[in-house]
C-alpha cells in the first residue's frame, strides 16, 4: 500500500501543488505591482487638496503683500511640475481605472 501512496503524493505535489504555489505568488506580485483603485482615488483627492491649499497660500500672500509693502514671501526652491504634466498623469490614472 505504501509503494502506491507515495508516488501518488509525489506526482500530486509536483503537478498540482507546485504550479499552484507558483501561480499564486505570480498573481500576488502582479497585484502589488500597481496602485489599487482606492489608492489612485486617494492620490487624486490629495492632489486636489494640495492644489486648493496652494491657491489659499497664494491668496494669503497677496493679502499680506498688499497690507505690508515690505513683506516678501519666502522662496520655495522646489521645481514646480507643469500643469500639463499633472493633467497627463491624471489622464493615465483614469485610463488605468477604466481598464480594470
Secondary structure by P-SEA (a helix, b strand, c coil): caaaaaaaaaaaaaacaaaaaaaaaaaaaaaaccccaaaaaaaaaaaaaaaaaaaaaaaaaaaaaaacccccccccccccccaaaaaaaaaaaaaaaaac
